Amino acid sequence: MTTAPAGDALIALYPILATLTARTRQRLEARAQFLELPAGTTVFDERQACRGFPFVISGSIRVVKAAPNGRELPLYRVTPGETCIISSACLLGQAPYNARGVTEADTTLLVVPNEDFQALLGEQAFRDFVFQLFSERIADLMQLIEEVAFRKLDQRLAALLLGKGQRLHTTHQQLADELGSVREIVSRLLKGLAEQGLVALSREQIEILDPAGLRRLAGG
């Protein structure tokens, strides 16, 4: 909203903002911060104070929960048109972040300061929008908890491979990050899948040879 193109893009992605009163829109235009962040930038981290509410215009933010041993569990991604419920929760509860957000690609954000976010919540349409997305994100997180708690890692790996096309250009470490595991375990599981004829492995590439077999494995 600091420039017209950014404002037009923001309204296109978040139509709810077009319903705000003229006074509220003017306040956002004057106070919101426009940020362009390169891939790999830490947008927020655990125990940091939340300084504002991000609207994603381009790129994406990967939100993870980190363990003391360095392992990470991916929670969700924030892409254009979506919101970060952890940021919302921190602002609503006036609490620090309990997760980490990192840009996956070059990312453009508009960050609304805390006090202005509180003012936005005073408008019924925006408040309904935030809580609707809260509901959707919580449903996604409940599904993640179910997968982590009740599905074996090989099942989750098979499901992950099926969602990325016939030929994947990725590393074992990247897959481990997606699964919240470690590279050595994922490498061992991939070797087992290759021995079963389900996939073919090469440097930073995995080819799906037997999608039906992977689907059977993913389904348990």
Biotite code that builds the C-alpha atoms (Angstrom):
import biotite.structure as struc

atoms = struc.array([
    struc.Atom([0.000, 0.000, 0.000], chain_id="A", res_id=1, res_name="MET", atom_name="CA", element="C"),
    struc.Atom([3.014, 2.233, -0.027], chain_id="A", res_id=2, res_name="THR", atom_name="CA", element="C"),
    struc.Atom([2.714, 2.320, -3.828], chain_id="A", res_id=3, res_name="THR", atom_name="CA", element="C"),
    struc.Atom([-0.322, 1.986, -6.070], chain_id="A", res_id=4, res_name="ALA", atom_name="CA", element="C"),
    struc.Atom([0.767, -1.298, -7.676], chain_id="A", res_id=5, res_name="PRO", atom_name="CA", element="C"),
    struc.Atom([1.301, -2.839, -4.256], chain_id="A", res_id=6, res_name="ALA", atom_name="CA", element="C"),
    struc.Atom([-2.104, -1.596, -3.161], chain_id="A", res_id=7, res_name="GLY", atom_name="CA", element="C"),
    struc.Atom([-3.810, -2.995, -6.266], chain_id="A", res_id=8, res_name="ASP", atom_name="CA", element="C"),
    struc.Atom([-2.043, -6.327, -5.811], chain_id="A", res_id=9, res_name="ALA", atom_name="CA", element="C"),
    struc.Atom([-2.978, -6.455, -2.156], chain_id="A", res_id=10, res_name="LEU", atom_name="CA", element="C"),
    struc.Atom([-6.663, -5.797, -2.823], chain_id="A", res_id=11, res_name="ILE", atom_name="CA", element="C"),
    struc.Atom([-6.678, -8.451, -5.560], chain_id="A", res_id=12, res_name="ALA", atom_name="CA", element="C"),
    struc.Atom([-5.228, -11.020, -3.139], chain_id="A", res_id=13, res_name="LEU", atom_name="CA", element="C"),
    struc.Atom([-7.160, -9.892, -0.074], chain_id="A", res_id=14, res_name="TYR", atom_name="CA", element="C"),
    struc.Atom([-10.519, -8.556, -1.341], chain_id="A", res_id=15, res_name="PRO", atom_name="CA", element="C"),
    struc.Atom([-11.677, -8.189, 2.251], chain_id="A", res_id=16, res_name="ILE", atom_name="CA", element="C"),
    struc.Atom([-9.543, -5.034, 2.480], chain_id="A", res_id=17, res_name="LEU", atom_name="CA", element="C"),
    struc.Atom([-11.757, -3.337, -0.099], chain_id="A", res_id=18, res_name="ALA", atom_name="CA", element="C"),
    struc.Atom([-14.616, -3.498, 2.418], chain_id="A", res_id=19, res_name="THR", atom_name="CA", element="C"),
    struc.Atom([-12.764, -1.409, 4.995], chain_id="A", res_id=20, res_name="LEU", atom_name="CA", element="C"),
    struc.Atom([-13.878, 2.121, 5.734], chain_id="A", res_id=21, res_name="THR", atom_name="CA", element="C"),
    struc.Atom([-12.079, 4.917, 3.927], chain_id="A", res_id=22, res_name="ALA", atom_name="CA", element="C"),
    struc.Atom([-10.569, 6.088, 7.214], chain_id="A", res_id=23, res_name="ARG", atom_name="CA", element="C"),
    struc.Atom([-9.108, 2.642, 7.946], chain_id="A", res_id=24, res_name="THR", atom_name="CA", element="C"),
    struc.Atom([-7.654, 2.284, 4.435], chain_id="A", res_id=25, res_name="ARG", atom_name="CA", element="C"),
    struc.Atom([-6.028, 5.701, 4.686], chain_id="A", res_id=26, res_name="GLN", atom_name="CA", element="C"),
    struc.Atom([-4.454, 4.735, 7.998], chain_id="A", res_id=27, res_name="ARG", atom_name="CA", element="C"),
    struc.Atom([-3.053, 1.536, 6.482], chain_id="A", res_id=28, res_name="LEU", atom_name="CA", element="C"),
    struc.Atom([-1.640, 3.377, 3.483], chain_id="A", res_id=29, res_name="GLU", atom_name="CA", element="C"),
    struc.Atom([0.139, 5.766, 5.811], chain_id="A", res_id=30, res_name="ALA", atom_name="CA", element="C"),
    struc.Atom([1.487, 3.281, 8.350], chain_id="A", res_id=31, res_name="ARG", atom_name="CA", element="C"),
    struc.Atom([1.915, -0.204, 6.792], chain_id="A", res_id=32, res_name="ALA", atom_name="CA", element="C"),
    struc.Atom([5.491, -1.247, 5.922], chain_id="A", res_id=33, res_name="GLN", atom_name="CA", element="C"),
    struc.Atom([6.335, -2.652, 2.490], chain_id="A", res_id=34, res_name="PHE", atom_name="CA", element="C"),
    struc.Atom([9.126, -5.290, 2.615], chain_id="A", res_id=35, res_name="LEU", atom_name="CA", element="C"),
    struc.Atom([10.997, -7.214, -0.074], chain_id="A", res_id=36, res_name="GLU", atom_name="CA", element="C"),
    struc.Atom([12.867, -10.175, 1.415], chain_id="A", res_id=37, res_name="LEU", atom_name="CA", element="C"),
    struc.Atom([15.236, -12.596, -0.350], chain_id="A", res_id=38, res_name="PRO", atom_name="CA", element="C"),
    struc.Atom([14.783, -16.349, -0.084], chain_id="A", res_id=39, res_name="ALA", atom_name="CA", element="C"),
    struc.Atom([16.032, -17.792, 3.186], chain_id="A", res_id=40, res_name="GLY", atom_name="CA", element="C"),
    struc.Atom([15.246, -14.714, 5.283], chain_id="A", res_id=41, res_name="THR", atom_name="CA", element="C"),
    struc.Atom([13.984, -15.369, 8.799], chain_id="A", res_id=42, res_name="THR", atom_name="CA", element="C"),
    struc.Atom([10.791, -13.320, 9.014], chain_id="A", res_id=43, res_name="VAL", atom_name="CA", element="C"),
    struc.Atom([10.187, -14.183, 12.679], chain_id="A", res_id=44, res_name="PHE", atom_name="CA", element="C"),
    struc.Atom([11.667, -16.578, 15.212], chain_id="A", res_id=45, res_name="ASP", atom_name="CA", element="C"),
    struc.Atom([10.741, -18.228, 18.489], chain_id="A", res_id=46, res_name="GLU", atom_name="CA", element="C"),
    struc.Atom([10.559, -15.989, 21.546], chain_id="A", res_id=47, res_name="ARG", atom_name="CA", element="C"),
    struc.Atom([10.620, -12.849, 19.412], chain_id="A", res_id=48, res_name="GLN", atom_name="CA", element="C"),
    struc.Atom([7.967, -10.227, 19.972], chain_id="A", res_id=49, res_name="ALA", atom_name="CA", element="C"),
    struc.Atom([5.439, -9.927, 17.158], chain_id="A", res_id=50, res_name="CYS", atom_name="CA", element="C"),
    struc.Atom([5.817, -6.503, 15.587], chain_id="A", res_id=51, res_name="ARG", atom_name="CA", element="C"),
    struc.Atom([3.064, -6.677, 13.003], chain_id="A", res_id=52, res_name="GLY", atom_name="CA", element="C"),
    struc.Atom([0.684, -8.665, 10.835], chain_id="A", res_id=53, res_name="PHE", atom_name="CA", element="C"),
    struc.Atom([2.052, -9.753, 7.423], chain_id="A", res_id=54, res_name="PRO", atom_name="CA", element="C"),
    struc.Atom([0.096, -9.802, 4.179], chain_id="A", res_id=55, res_name="PHE", atom_name="CA", element="C"),
    struc.Atom([1.945, -11.893, 1.561], chain_id="A", res_id=56, res_name="VAL", atom_name="CA", element="C"),
    struc.Atom([1.898, -10.271, -1.875], chain_id="A", res_id=57, res_name="ILE", atom_name="CA", element="C"),
    struc.Atom([4.354, -12.638, -3.563], chain_id="A", res_id=58, res_name="SER", atom_name="CA", element="C"),
    struc.Atom([6.587, -15.546, -2.578], chain_id="A", res_id=59, res_name="GLY", atom_name="CA", element="C"),
    struc.Atom([5.892, -17.685, 0.488], chain_id="A", res_id=60, res_name="SER", atom_name="CA", element="C"),
    struc.Atom([6.777, -18.132, 4.158], chain_id="A", res_id=61, res_name="ILE", atom_name="CA", element="C"),
    struc.Atom([7.472, -21.585, 5.577], chain_id="A", res_id=62, res_name="ARG", atom_name="CA", element="C"),
    struc.Atom([6.464, -21.823, 9.241], chain_id="A", res_id=63, res_name="VAL", atom_name="CA", element="C"),
    struc.Atom([8.203, -24.489, 11.319], chain_id="A", res_id=64, res_name="VAL", atom_name="CA", element="C"),
    struc.Atom([8.526, -25.607, 14.928], chain_id="A", res_id=65, res_name="LYS", atom_name="CA", element="C"),
    struc.Atom([12.165, -26.201, 15.872], chain_id="A", res_id=66, res_name="ALA", atom_name="CA", element="C"),
    struc.Atom([13.406, -28.698, 18.457], chain_id="A", res_id=67, res_name="ALA", atom_name="CA", element="C"),
    struc.Atom([16.483, -28.109, 20.655], chain_id="A", res_id=68, res_name="PRO", atom_name="CA", element="C"),
    struc.Atom([18.416, -30.711, 18.629], chain_id="A", res_id=69, res_name="ASN", atom_name="CA", element="C"),
    struc.Atom([17.915, -28.687, 15.454], chain_id="A", res_id=70, res_name="GLY", atom_name="CA", element="C"),
    struc.Atom([15.166, -30.804, 13.884], chain_id="A", res_id=71, res_name="ARG", atom_name="CA", element="C"),
    struc.Atom([12.211, -28.937, 12.460], chain_id="A", res_id=72, res_name="GLU", atom_name="CA", element="C"),
    struc.Atom([8.562, -29.864, 11.986], chain_id="A", res_id=73, res_name="LEU", atom_name="CA", element="C"),
    struc.Atom([6.905, -27.952, 9.121], chain_id="A", res_id=74, res_name="PRO", atom_name="CA", element="C"),
    struc.Atom([3.583, -26.526, 10.285], chain_id="A", res_id=75, res_name="LEU", atom_name="CA", element="C"),
    struc.Atom([2.253, -24.701, 7.226], chain_id="A", res_id=76, res_name="TYR", atom_name="CA", element="C"),
    struc.Atom([3.103, -22.275, 4.443], chain_id="A", res_id=77, res_name="ARG", atom_name="CA", element="C"),
    struc.Atom([1.768, -18.776, 3.987], chain_id="A", res_id=78, res_name="VAL", atom_name="CA", element="C"),
    struc.Atom([1.296, -17.938, 0.316], chain_id="A", res_id=79, res_name="THR", atom_name="CA", element="C"),
    struc.Atom([-0.246, -14.865, -1.381], chain_id="A", res_id=80, res_name="PRO", atom_name="CA", element="C"),
    struc.Atom([-3.832, -14.381, -0.241], chain_id="A", res_id=81, res_name="GLY", atom_name="CA", element="C"),
    struc.Atom([-3.327, -16.308, 3.017], chain_id="A", res_id=82, res_name="GLU", atom_name="CA", element="C"),
    struc.Atom([-2.548, -15.205, 6.560], chain_id="A", res_id=83, res_name="THR", atom_name="CA", element="C"),
    struc.Atom([-0.238, -16.431, 9.313], chain_id="A", res_id=84, res_name="CYS", atom_name="CA", element="C"),
    struc.Atom([-2.293, -17.660, 12.261], chain_id="A", res_id=85, res_name="ILE", atom_name="CA", element="C"),
    struc.Atom([0.722, -17.695, 14.559], chain_id="A", res_id=86, res_name="ILE", atom_name="CA", element="C"),
    struc.Atom([1.196, -13.980, 13.904], chain_id="A", res_id=87, res_name="SER", atom_name="CA", element="C"),
    struc.Atom([-2.515, -13.463, 14.546], chain_id="A", res_id=88, res_name="SER", atom_name="CA", element="C"),
    struc.Atom([-2.388, -15.466, 17.777], chain_id="A", res_id=89, res_name="ALA", atom_name="CA", element="C"),
    struc.Atom([0.679, -13.603, 19.017], chain_id="A", res_id=90, res_name="CYS", atom_name="CA", element="C"),
    struc.Atom([-0.922, -10.232, 18.332], chain_id="A", res_id=91, res_name="LEU", atom_name="CA", element="C"),
    struc.Atom([-4.233, -11.221, 19.901], chain_id="A", res_id=92, res_name="LEU", atom_name="CA", element="C"),
    struc.Atom([-2.592, -12.729, 22.975], chain_id="A", res_id=93, res_name="GLY", atom_name="CA", element="C"),
    struc.Atom([0.251, -10.196, 23.157], chain_id="A", res_id=94, res_name="GLN", atom_name="CA", element="C"),
    struc.Atom([2.664, -13.133, 23.351], chain_id="A", res_id=95, res_name="ALA", atom_name="CA", element="C"),
    struc.Atom([5.997, -13.867, 21.604], chain_id="A", res_id=96, res_name="PRO", atom_name="CA", element="C"),
    struc.Atom([6.277, -16.166, 18.623], chain_id="A", res_id=97, res_name="TYR", atom_name="CA", element="C"),
    struc.Atom([6.413, -19.900, 19.338], chain_id="A", res_id=98, res_name="ASN", atom_name="CA", element="C"),
    struc.Atom([7.565, -20.905, 15.847], chain_id="A", res_id=99, res_name="ALA", atom_name="CA", element="C"),
    struc.Atom([9.892, -19.734, 13.062], chain_id="A", res_id=100, res_name="ARG", atom_name="CA", element="C"),
    struc.Atom([8.959, -18.293, 9.691], chain_id="A", res_id=101, res_name="GLY", atom_name="CA", element="C"),
    struc.Atom([11.427, -18.318, 6.788], chain_id="A", res_id=102, res_name="VAL", atom_name="CA", element="C"),
    struc.Atom([10.919, -17.143, 3.207], chain_id="A", res_id=103, res_name="THR", atom_name="CA", element="C"),
    struc.Atom([11.104, -19.983, 0.673], chain_id="A", res_id=104, res_name="GLU", atom_name="CA", element="C"),
    struc.Atom([11.572, -17.656, -2.304], chain_id="A", res_id=105, res_name="ALA", atom_name="CA", element="C"),
    struc.Atom([11.978, -13.933, -2.841], chain_id="A", res_id=106, res_name="ASP", atom_name="CA", element="C"),
    struc.Atom([8.963, -12.630, -0.946], chain_id="A", res_id=107, res_name="THR", atom_name="CA", element="C"),
    struc.Atom([7.056, -9.370, -0.837], chain_id="A", res_id=108, res_name="THR", atom_name="CA", element="C"),
    struc.Atom([5.148, -8.499, 2.317], chain_id="A", res_id=109, res_name="LEU", atom_name="CA", element="C"),
    struc.Atom([3.055, -5.678, 3.651], chain_id="A", res_id=110, res_name="LEU", atom_name="CA", element="C"),
    struc.Atom([3.339, -5.589, 7.431], chain_id="A", res_id=111, res_name="VAL", atom_name="CA", element="C"),
    struc.Atom([0.591, -3.913, 9.428], chain_id="A", res_id=112, res_name="VAL", atom_name="CA", element="C"),
    struc.Atom([1.723, -2.634, 12.862], chain_id="A", res_id=113, res_name="PRO", atom_name="CA", element="C"),
    struc.Atom([0.166, -4.194, 15.951], chain_id="A", res_id=114, res_name="ASN", atom_name="CA", element="C"),
    struc.Atom([-2.047, -1.242, 16.853], chain_id="A", res_id=115, res_name="GLU", atom_name="CA", element="C"),
    struc.Atom([-3.385, -1.031, 13.302], chain_id="A", res_id=116, res_name="ASP", atom_name="CA", element="C"),
    struc.Atom([-4.125, -4.760, 13.271], chain_id="A", res_id=117, res_name="PHE", atom_name="CA", element="C"),
    struc.Atom([-6.165, -4.245, 16.431], chain_id="A", res_id=118, res_name="GLN", atom_name="CA", element="C"),
    struc.Atom([-8.038, -1.446, 14.668], chain_id="A", res_id=119, res_name="ALA", atom_name="CA", element="C"),
    struc.Atom([-8.739, -3.734, 11.701], chain_id="A", res_id=120, res_name="LEU", atom_name="CA", element="C"),
    struc.Atom([-10.278, -6.277, 14.060], chain_id="A", res_id=121, res_name="LEU", atom_name="CA", element="C"),
    struc.Atom([-12.752, -3.602, 15.051], chain_id="A", res_id=122, res_name="GLY", atom_name="CA", element="C"),
    struc.Atom([-14.361, -4.007, 11.626], chain_id="A", res_id=123, res_name="GLU", atom_name="CA", element="C"),
    struc.Atom([-16.707, -6.986, 11.509], chain_id="A", res_id=124, res_name="GLN", atom_name="CA", element="C"),
    struc.Atom([-15.828, -8.159, 7.985], chain_id="A", res_id=125, res_name="ALA", atom_name="CA", element="C"),
    struc.Atom([-12.095, -8.273, 8.655], chain_id="A", res_id=126, res_name="PHE", atom_name="CA", element="C"),
    struc.Atom([-12.596, -9.965, 12.020], chain_id="A", res_id=127, res_name="ARG", atom_name="CA", element="C"),
    struc.Atom([-14.724, -12.663, 10.369], chain_id="A", res_id=128, res_name="ASP", atom_name="CA", element="C"),
    struc.Atom([-12.041, -13.099, 7.688], chain_id="A", res_id=129, res_name="PHE", atom_name="CA", element="C"),
    struc.Atom([-9.275, -13.636, 10.265], chain_id="A", res_id=130, res_name="VAL", atom_name="CA", element="C"),
    struc.Atom([-11.256, -16.121, 12.325], chain_id="A", res_id=131, res_name="PHE", atom_name="CA", element="C"),
    struc.Atom([-12.360, -18.055, 9.235], chain_id="A", res_id=132, res_name="GLN", atom_name="CA", element="C"),
    struc.Atom([-8.712, -18.509, 8.274], chain_id="A", res_id=133, res_name="LEU", atom_name="CA", element="C"),
    struc.Atom([-7.984, -19.464, 11.884], chain_id="A", res_id=134, res_name="PHE", atom_name="CA", element="C"),
    struc.Atom([-10.520, -22.260, 11.537], chain_id="A", res_id=135, res_name="SER", atom_name="CA", element="C"),
    struc.Atom([-9.021, -23.504, 8.272], chain_id="A", res_id=136, res_name="GLU", atom_name="CA", element="C"),
    struc.Atom([-5.449, -23.446, 9.593], chain_id="A", res_id=137, res_name="ARG", atom_name="CA", element="C"),
    struc.Atom([-6.400, -25.274, 12.778], chain_id="A", res_id=138, res_name="ILE", atom_name="CA", element="C"),
    struc.Atom([-8.031, -27.997, 10.687], chain_id="A", res_id=139, res_name="ALA", atom_name="CA", element="C"),
    struc.Atom([-4.777, -28.292, 8.681], chain_id="A", res_id=140, res_name="ASP", atom_name="CA", element="C"),
    struc.Atom([-2.719, -28.499, 11.873], chain_id="A", res_id=141, res_name="LEU", atom_name="CA", element="C"),
    struc.Atom([-5.007, -31.185, 13.305], chain_id="A", res_id=142, res_name="MET", atom_name="CA", element="C"),
    struc.Atom([-4.424, -33.224, 10.145], chain_id="A", res_id=143, res_name="GLN", atom_name="CA", element="C"),
    struc.Atom([-0.667, -32.720, 10.559], chain_id="A", res_id=144, res_name="LEU", atom_name="CA", element="C"),
    struc.Atom([-0.837, -33.909, 14.175], chain_id="A", res_id=145, res_name="ILE", atom_name="CA", element="C"),
    struc.Atom([-2.775, -36.985, 13.070], chain_id="A", res_id=146, res_name="GLU", atom_name="CA", element="C"),
    struc.Atom([-0.190, -37.793, 10.395], chain_id="A", res_id=147, res_name="GLU", atom_name="CA", element="C"),
    struc.Atom([2.769, -37.370, 12.739], chain_id="A", res_id=148, res_name="VAL", atom_name="CA", element="C"),
    struc.Atom([1.136, -39.314, 15.559], chain_id="A", res_id=149, res_name="ALA", atom_name="CA", element="C"),
    struc.Atom([-0.475, -42.162, 13.654], chain_id="A", res_id=150, res_name="PHE", atom_name="CA", element="C"),
    struc.Atom([1.256, -42.587, 10.276], chain_id="A", res_id=151, res_name="ARG", atom_name="CA", element="C"),
    struc.Atom([4.656, -44.173, 9.882], chain_id="A", res_id=152, res_name="LYS", atom_name="CA", element="C"),
    struc.Atom([7.392, -42.097, 8.327], chain_id="A", res_id=153, res_name="LEU", atom_name="CA", element="C"),
    struc.Atom([7.592, -44.323, 5.246], chain_id="A", res_id=154, res_name="ASP", atom_name="CA", element="C"),
    struc.Atom([3.874, -43.750, 4.640], chain_id="A", res_id=155, res_name="GLN", atom_name="CA", element="C"),
    struc.Atom([4.303, -39.990, 4.974], chain_id="A", res_id=156, res_name="ARG", atom_name="CA", element="C"),
    struc.Atom([7.312, -40.065, 2.636], chain_id="A", res_id=157, res_name="LEU", atom_name="CA", element="C"),
    struc.Atom([5.353, -42.010, 0.012], chain_id="A", res_id=158, res_name="ALA", atom_name="CA", element="C"),
    struc.Atom([2.491, -39.508, 0.222], chain_id="A", res_id=159, res_name="ALA", atom_name="CA", element="C"),
    struc.Atom([4.939, -36.603, -0.074], chain_id="A", res_id=160, res_name="LEU", atom_name="CA", element="C"),
    struc.Atom([6.594, -38.074, -3.178], chain_id="A", res_id=161, res_name="LEU", atom_name="CA", element="C"),
    struc.Atom([3.237, -38.620, -4.862], chain_id="A", res_id=162, res_name="LEU", atom_name="CA", element="C"),
    struc.Atom([2.359, -34.971, -4.476], chain_id="A", res_id=163, res_name="GLY", atom_name="CA", element="C"),
    struc.Atom([5.360, -33.658, -6.415], chain_id="A", res_id=164, res_name="LYS", atom_name="CA", element="C"),
    struc.Atom([5.059, -35.121, -9.922], chain_id="A", res_id=165, res_name="GLY", atom_name="CA", element="C"),
    struc.Atom([6.759, -38.022, -11.715], chain_id="A", res_id=166, res_name="GLN", atom_name="CA", element="C"),
    struc.Atom([10.288, -36.601, -11.498], chain_id="A", res_id=167, res_name="ARG", atom_name="CA", element="C"),
    struc.Atom([11.316, -34.680, -8.384], chain_id="A", res_id=168, res_name="LEU", atom_name="CA", element="C"),
    struc.Atom([14.295, -32.347, -8.352], chain_id="A", res_id=169, res_name="HIS", atom_name="CA", element="C"),
    struc.Atom([15.035, -32.272, -4.641], chain_id="A", res_id=170, res_name="THR", atom_name="CA", element="C"),
    struc.Atom([17.572, -33.380, -2.051], chain_id="A", res_id=171, res_name="THR", atom_name="CA", element="C"),
    struc.Atom([17.174, -35.887, 0.750], chain_id="A", res_id=172, res_name="HIS", atom_name="CA", element="C"),
    struc.Atom([17.689, -33.028, 3.194], chain_id="A", res_id=173, res_name="GLN", atom_name="CA", element="C"),
    struc.Atom([14.841, -31.036, 1.673], chain_id="A", res_id=174, res_name="GLN", atom_name="CA", element="C"),
    struc.Atom([12.517, -34.032, 1.979], chain_id="A", res_id=175, res_name="LEU", atom_name="CA", element="C"),
    struc.Atom([13.644, -34.533, 5.576], chain_id="A", res_id=176, res_name="ALA", atom_name="CA", element="C"),
    struc.Atom([12.839, -30.889, 6.305], chain_id="A", res_id=177, res_name="ASP", atom_name="CA", element="C"),
    struc.Atom([9.368, -31.347, 4.803], chain_id="A", res_id=178, res_name="GLU", atom_name="CA", element="C"),
    struc.Atom([8.752, -34.387, 7.008], chain_id="A", res_id=179, res_name="LEU", atom_name="CA", element="C"),
    struc.Atom([10.300, -33.023, 10.190], chain_id="A", res_id=180, res_name="GLY", atom_name="CA", element="C"),
    struc.Atom([12.856, -35.833, 10.145], chain_id="A", res_id=181, res_name="SER", atom_name="CA", element="C"),
    struc.Atom([16.611, -36.167, 9.549], chain_id="A", res_id=182, res_name="VAL", atom_name="CA", element="C"),
    struc.Atom([18.428, -36.785, 6.277], chain_id="A", res_id=183, res_name="ARG", atom_name="CA", element="C"),
    struc.Atom([19.939, -40.139, 7.276], chain_id="A", res_id=184, res_name="GLU", atom_name="CA", element="C"),
    struc.Atom([16.539, -41.684, 8.005], chain_id="A", res_id=185, res_name="ILE", atom_name="CA", element="C"),
    struc.Atom([14.975, -40.329, 4.821], chain_id="A", res_id=186, res_name="VAL", atom_name="CA", element="C"),
    struc.Atom([17.931, -41.561, 2.755], chain_id="A", res_id=187, res_name="SER", atom_name="CA", element="C"),
    struc.Atom([17.527, -45.034, 4.235], chain_id="A", res_id=188, res_name="ARG", atom_name="CA", element="C"),
    struc.Atom([13.804, -45.057, 3.472], chain_id="A", res_id=189, res_name="LEU", atom_name="CA", element="C"),
    struc.Atom([14.388, -43.858, -0.094], chain_id="A", res_id=190, res_name="LEU", atom_name="CA", element="C"),
    struc.Atom([16.949, -46.606, -0.616], chain_id="A", res_id=191, res_name="LYS", atom_name="CA", element="C"),
    struc.Atom([14.324, -49.097, 0.545], chain_id="A", res_id=192, res_name="GLY", atom_name="CA", element="C"),
    struc.Atom([11.768, -47.667, -1.896], chain_id="A", res_id=193, res_name="LEU", atom_name="CA", element="C"),
    struc.Atom([14.334, -47.963, -4.695], chain_id="A", res_id=194, res_name="ALA", atom_name="CA", element="C"),
    struc.Atom([15.059, -51.589, -3.793], chain_id="A", res_id=195, res_name="GLU", atom_name="CA", element="C"),
    struc.Atom([11.314, -52.282, -4.068], chain_id="A", res_id=196, res_name="GLN", atom_name="CA", element="C"),
    struc.Atom([11.253, -50.755, -7.556], chain_id="A", res_id=197, res_name="GLY", atom_name="CA", element="C"),
    struc.Atom([8.992, -47.892, -6.490], chain_id="A", res_id=198, res_name="LEU", atom_name="CA", element="C"),
    struc.Atom([11.456, -45.099, -7.291], chain_id="A", res_id=199, res_name="VAL", atom_name="CA", element="C"),
    struc.Atom([14.794, -44.543, -9.023], chain_id="A", res_id=200, res_name="ALA", atom_name="CA", element="C"),
    struc.Atom([17.371, -42.381, -7.279], chain_id="A", res_id=201, res_name="LEU", atom_name="CA", element="C"),
    struc.Atom([20.015, -40.114, -8.799], chain_id="A", res_id=202, res_name="SER", atom_name="CA", element="C"),
    struc.Atom([21.786, -36.949, -7.692], chain_id="A", res_id=203, res_name="ARG", atom_name="CA", element="C"),
    struc.Atom([19.179, -34.480, -6.406], chain_id="A", res_id=204, res_name="GLU", atom_name="CA", element="C"),
    struc.Atom([16.516, -36.296, -8.408], chain_id="A", res_id=205, res_name="GLN", atom_name="CA", element="C"),
    struc.Atom([13.903, -38.961, -7.680], chain_id="A", res_id=206, res_name="ILE", atom_name="CA", element="C"),
    struc.Atom([11.859, -40.615, -10.418], chain_id="A", res_id=207, res_name="GLU", atom_name="CA", element="C"),
    struc.Atom([8.545, -42.250, -9.544], chain_id="A", res_id=208, res_name="ILE", atom_name="CA", element="C"),
    struc.Atom([8.477, -45.702, -11.174], chain_id="A", res_id=209, res_name="LEU", atom_name="CA", element="C"),
    struc.Atom([5.426, -47.244, -9.508], chain_id="A", res_id=210, res_name="ASP", atom_name="CA", element="C"),
    struc.Atom([2.830, -44.637, -8.435], chain_id="A", res_id=211, res_name="PRO", atom_name="CA", element="C"),
    struc.Atom([0.277, -47.332, -7.571], chain_id="A", res_id=212, res_name="ALA", atom_name="CA", element="C"),
    struc.Atom([2.765, -49.025, -5.257], chain_id="A", res_id=213, res_name="GLY", atom_name="CA", element="C"),
    struc.Atom([3.507, -45.723, -3.543], chain_id="A", res_id=214, res_name="LEU", atom_name="CA", element="C"),
    struc.Atom([-0.209, -45.067, -3.113], chain_id="A", res_id=215, res_name="ARG", atom_name="CA", element="C"),
    struc.Atom([-0.636, -48.467, -1.466], chain_id="A", res_id=216, res_name="ARG", atom_name="CA", element="C"),
    struc.Atom([2.255, -47.708, 0.879], chain_id="A", res_id=217, res_name="LEU", atom_name="CA", element="C"),
    struc.Atom([0.901, -44.234, 1.673], chain_id="A", res_id=218, res_name="ALA", atom_name="CA", element="C"),
    struc.Atom([-2.488, -45.718, 2.507], chain_id="A", res_id=219, res_name="GLY", atom_name="CA", element="C"),
    struc.Atom([-0.993, -48.235, 4.890], chain_id="A", res_id=220, res_name="GLY", atom_name="CA", element="C"),
])
